[in-house]
Amino acid sequence: MTTVIRQATIGDLGLICRLRVQRTAWLTARGSDQWTVAGRGLPIEIFARTVGRSLDASETWIAEVDGEPAGTITVNDRADPGLWAGWELDDAVIAHFMIVDLRFAGQRIGNRLLAHAGMLAQQQDRAWVRLDAWTTNTGLHDYYRRAGFRLARIAGPAASGPSRALFERLADSWALDRPFPVPSALKPGVPILGPAPHPN
């Protein structure tokens, strides 16, 4: 299985909207109001316009598994008002709208997309990847904790939206997740001093 992450184009907008509808139905079936209109989520038309602007700005990415679209993420330096302080935004990229196709659930596609956000942060000399998660979706909070994020706080009353659980992870911490390569055969007489350095 080969996973690659590519820049999304405007031609991917329909795919991203379909992923959002698919995941919303899945969440609703499990009792969550995430992304529903009743839960104050963006209606799909407004979601499509918002993602369309991010596509135009080259801020959205698609994960593909063996050439098949498997997930998406948007990464930029903006957040809804009242969530993060200005100094927190200045030193971070913000991850939005991460959605994994249910056909690829359990294959760590989300982890790959979040690691990509970490790489983008480092390229921009920003120390953090930050995101806001749906306040009442504690299962999602657990997912981000397992993915190495920590809960910074629940945003206060200045944030009026339904996603006020604020998570963050240091951008350079993904390097620690990479397994060290193990040589298939060791040369005789060469002492083993520790793990081989990971190639950049």
C-alpha positions as CSV (number, residue, x, y, z in Angstrom):
1,M,0.0,0.0,0.0
2,T,1.4,3.3,-1.1
3,T,0.2,6.6,0.4
4,V,1.0,9.9,-1.1
5,I,-0.2,13.4,-0.2
6,R,-0.8,15.8,-3.1
7,Q,-2.0,19.4,-3.4
8,A,-5.8,19.5,-4.0
9,T,-7.3,21.3,-6.9
10,I,-10.7,22.9,-7.6
11,G,-11.6,19.6,-9.3
12,D,-11.4,17.9,-5.8
13,L,-14.2,20.1,-4.4
14,G,-16.9,17.6,-5.1
15,L,-14.9,14.8,-3.6
16,I,-14.2,16.8,-0.4
17,C,-17.9,17.7,-0.1
18,R,-18.9,14.0,-0.5
19,L,-16.4,13.1,2.2
20,R,-18.0,15.6,4.5
21,V,-21.5,14.3,3.8
22,Q,-20.3,10.7,4.3
23,R,-18.7,11.5,7.7
24,T,-21.5,13.6,8.9
25,A,-24.0,10.7,8.3
26,W,-21.6,8.4,10.1
27,L,-21.3,10.7,13.1
28,T,-25.1,11.3,13.2
29,A,-25.7,7.5,13.3
30,R,-23.5,7.5,16.4
31,G,-25.4,10.2,18.2
32,S,-23.0,13.2,17.4
33,D,-24.3,16.5,16.1
34,Q,-20.9,17.3,14.6
35,W,-21.2,19.2,11.3
36,T,-25.0,19.0,11.4
37,V,-27.1,22.2,10.9
38,A,-28.8,21.4,14.2
39,G,-25.4,21.4,15.9
40,R,-24.6,24.7,14.3
41,G,-22.2,23.2,11.7
42,L,-21.7,24.9,8.4
43,P,-24.4,24.0,5.8
44,I,-22.8,22.1,3.0
45,E,-23.1,25.1,0.6
46,I,-21.1,27.3,2.9
47,F,-18.7,24.5,3.6
48,A,-18.2,24.2,-0.2
49,R,-17.5,27.9,-0.6
50,T,-15.1,27.9,2.3
51,V,-13.2,24.9,1.0
52,G,-13.3,26.4,-2.5
53,R,-11.4,29.5,-1.2
54,S,-8.8,27.3,0.4
55,L,-8.4,25.3,-2.8
56,D,-7.8,28.6,-4.7
57,A,-5.2,29.5,-2.1
58,S,-3.4,26.1,-2.4
59,E,-4.2,25.3,1.3
60,T,-5.9,21.9,0.9
61,W,-4.3,18.5,0.4
62,I,-5.5,15.0,-0.6
63,A,-4.1,11.7,0.7
64,E,-4.2,9.0,-1.9
65,V,-3.8,5.3,-1.2
66,D,-2.6,3.4,-4.3
67,G,-4.0,6.3,-6.4
68,E,-7.4,6.3,-4.7
69,P,-8.4,9.5,-2.8
70,A,-8.6,8.5,0.9
71,G,-8.7,11.8,2.9
72,T,-8.3,15.5,3.0
73,I,-6.9,18.3,5.2
74,T,-6.7,22.1,4.9
75,V,-3.8,23.8,6.5
76,N,-3.4,27.6,6.8
77,D,-2.7,30.3,9.4
78,R,-6.3,31.3,10.2
79,A,-8.8,30.3,12.9
80,D,-12.3,31.4,13.9
81,P,-12.4,34.5,16.2
82,G,-12.0,33.9,19.9
83,L,-10.2,30.5,19.6
84,W,-6.5,31.2,19.6
85,A,-4.6,34.3,20.7
86,G,-2.7,36.3,18.1
87,W,0.6,35.1,19.4
88,E,-0.6,31.5,19.2
89,L,-1.6,32.0,15.5
90,D,1.7,33.7,14.7
91,D,3.7,30.6,15.7
92,A,1.4,27.9,14.2
93,V,-0.3,26.4,11.3
94,I,-4.0,25.6,11.8
95,A,-5.4,22.3,10.6
96,H,-9.0,22.3,9.4
97,F,-11.6,19.9,7.8
98,M,-9.6,16.7,8.2
99,I,-11.8,14.0,6.8
100,V,-10.8,10.4,6.1
101,D,-13.0,8.3,3.7
102,L,-14.6,5.6,5.7
103,R,-13.3,2.9,3.3
104,F,-9.8,3.8,4.6
105,A,-10.6,4.0,8.3
106,G,-8.0,2.4,10.5
107,Q,-5.2,2.8,8.0
108,R,-3.6,5.8,9.8
109,I,-4.5,8.2,6.9
110,G,-5.4,10.9,9.5
111,N,-2.0,10.5,11.1
112,R,-0.3,11.0,7.7
113,L,-2.3,14.1,7.0
114,L,-1.5,15.6,10.4
115,A,2.2,14.8,9.9
116,H,2.0,16.6,6.6
117,A,0.6,19.6,8.5
118,G,3.7,19.3,10.8
119,M,6.0,19.3,7.8
120,L,4.2,22.4,6.4
121,A,4.6,24.2,9.8
122,Q,8.4,23.5,9.8
123,Q,8.7,24.7,6.2
124,Q,7.1,28.0,7.4
125,D,9.3,28.2,10.5
126,R,6.3,27.7,12.8
127,A,6.6,25.7,15.9
128,W,3.1,24.3,16.3
129,V,0.2,22.6,14.6
130,R,-3.0,23.7,16.2
131,L,-6.6,22.8,15.6
132,D,-10.1,23.2,17.0
133,A,-12.2,20.1,17.5
134,W,-16.0,19.8,18.0
135,T,-16.6,20.6,21.6
136,T,-19.0,17.8,22.5
137,N,-17.2,15.0,20.4
138,T,-15.1,13.5,23.1
139,G,-14.3,10.5,20.9
140,L,-12.6,13.0,18.5
141,H,-10.7,14.5,21.4
142,D,-9.4,11.0,22.3
143,Y,-8.4,10.5,18.6
144,Y,-6.3,13.7,18.7
145,R,-4.7,12.7,22.0
146,R,-3.7,9.3,20.5
147,A,-2.3,11.2,17.5
148,G,0.1,13.0,19.9
149,F,-1.9,16.3,20.5
150,R,-2.6,17.8,23.8
151,L,-5.7,19.7,24.8
152,A,-4.6,23.3,25.3
153,R,-8.0,24.4,26.6
154,I,-11.7,24.8,25.9
155,A,-12.1,28.2,24.4
156,G,-14.1,30.7,26.4
157,P,-17.2,32.6,25.7
158,A,-15.5,34.8,23.1
159,A,-15.6,31.8,20.8
160,S,-19.2,31.2,19.7
161,G,-18.8,28.3,17.4
162,P,-19.4,24.6,18.1
163,S,-15.6,23.7,17.8
164,R,-14.0,25.1,20.9
165,A,-11.7,22.2,22.1
166,L,-8.3,23.5,21.2
167,F,-5.5,20.9,20.6
168,E,-1.8,21.5,19.7
169,R,1.3,19.5,18.9
170,L,4.9,20.7,18.3
171,A,5.6,20.6,14.6
172,D,9.0,18.9,15.0
173,S,7.6,16.1,17.2
174,W,6.6,14.0,14.2
175,A,10.3,13.2,13.6
176,L,10.2,11.2,16.8
177,D,7.4,9.0,15.4
178,R,9.5,7.7,12.4
179,P,10.9,4.3,13.0
180,F,14.7,4.0,12.6
181,P,15.7,2.0,9.5
182,V,17.1,-1.4,10.3
183,P,19.8,-2.7,7.9
184,S,19.0,-6.1,6.4
185,A,22.5,-7.3,7.0
186,L,25.2,-5.9,9.3
187,K,28.8,-5.8,8.1
188,P,31.1,-7.9,10.3
189,G,33.4,-6.0,12.5
190,V,31.3,-2.8,12.5
191,P,30.2,-1.9,16.1
192,I,26.6,-1.0,16.6
193,L,26.6,2.3,18.4
194,G,22.9,3.0,18.2
195,P,20.1,3.3,15.7
196,A,21.0,4.5,12.2
197,P,20.1,8.1,11.6
198,H,16.8,8.6,9.8
199,P,17.3,9.9,6.2
200,N,16.0,13.4,5.7
